[in-house]
Amino acid sequence: MRHFISEDARFKNAQWAVTGFGIECCDPIEGGLREYEIQCSDLRVIDRDIGLPTVIRRVLGHSWADPGLFVEAFDRAIELHKPQFTAPLHANWRFLAKRWRATGDQLASISFAQAGLPAPGDHVEGLRQAA
């Protein structure tokens, strides 16, 4: 079921809107808007191997998705919805998410130490994790 973006949008950029439902694509295409939505319950699932939300792999696997705009919307969505993450969120998740497109599915093999980044088990202070 499509949840149409309306006055419910609490944040909106050129491609994404954060709503009470979660994150919805507001990317215009011929004939309307691109239909892509992420329920807020899906925001909480973290890939334990890389410390990133699984939704990042799914969304940024699409060539039309702008990594910077999605990271901005996801950041606002976690502020709004305050998900109970299933695993620690990597401390540098924003950087890694934006880099996902450049590395494709090879992100899991990045040497975090070589890049001067904390290991995937490091988490963002202040964000909650589900027990």
N, C-alpha and C positions, 0 to 999 in steps of 0.2 A: 504494500500500500504506500503510495506516495504521500509524504507529508509536505504540503506546499509551504514554501517559505513566505512568511507574511510579517505582520507586526510582531510575531513571536521571535524574530531574529534578535538576539542579544548582542551579536557581533557579526559583522559582514565585511569581507574583503572582495577582491575582484573575482574570486572563484568559489569561495566557501562561506557558509553562514552557520553560526552556532545558534542552535535553537533549544527549546525544552526537550526535543526528541533526541538531539545529539549534534551531528555535523551533517549538513546537507550541501550538495553542490549547487551553486547558483551560476554556473558557467553557461552563458548563452550559446546555443547552437541553433542551426536552422530549424525553425518550427517550435522553438521554446527554450527550455533549460535542459541541460544534461541531467538525466535522472540517476543520481547516485547519492546514497544516504548511509550514514553510520549511526546506529543506535547507541545511546550513551553507555549501555552495558558492554558494548564491544570495545570501548575505550580502555577498559581496565586490564585487558589480556596482554601480558608481556611475554615476549619470546625470551626465555631464560638464557639462551645461548648468547644473545647479543644485547640484552637489556633494553630492547626497543618494543614499543607496542606492535602487536602483529598487524594492526590496521595500517601501519606505515608501509610495510611490505606490500600489502594488498593495494593500497591507493597509489603509491608511487611506482607500482608496476605498470600503471597506465601512462602512456606517453603524453596524454593531454594534461595530466596532473602536474601543477607547478609545485615543486618541493617547498620553496619559501612560503608560498601562500598557504599550503596545507599545514606546515609546521606552525605558522602564526595562528591558524584556526584551531589546531589541536591544542596548542598552549592555552588559548582562551577557553576551550571546552573543558580542560582539566581544572582550570580555575573555577569555572561555573559549576560543573557537575561533581567535582571532587571524588573521582572514582577510587575505589579500594583496589589498588593494583594487585595482580596475582603474583608478582615477583618485583624485585627492586627495579626501578626505572634508572637507566644509566645516567650518570651525572651530566654527561655531554650529549644527551639524546638529541637535542636540536641540531647540533653540528653533524652528528652521525646520520640523522634522518635526511638532511639536505644532501649529504654525500651519497646516500643510497642510490640515487639515479646515476651518478657518475660511476659507481662500482658495480651496479647491477646486483645480482644475487651473491656477489663475492664479499659483501659487507661482513659476514660472519668470519671471514678469514683475515680481516684487517688485523695487523699487529697493533694493539692498543698502546703497548709500551713504546714501540717505534714512533708512533704518532704523538707521544707525550700525553696520552689520555689515560684516565683511570680505567681499571679493568671493568668488564661488564657487571660485575657484582656490586660495584659502587653505585650508590643511589643518591638521588636528589634529596637534600635535607628538607624537611617540612612537608614532603609528600607522604601520604599514608599508604601502607601496604596491607593487604588482607591477611588475616592470620591463617 
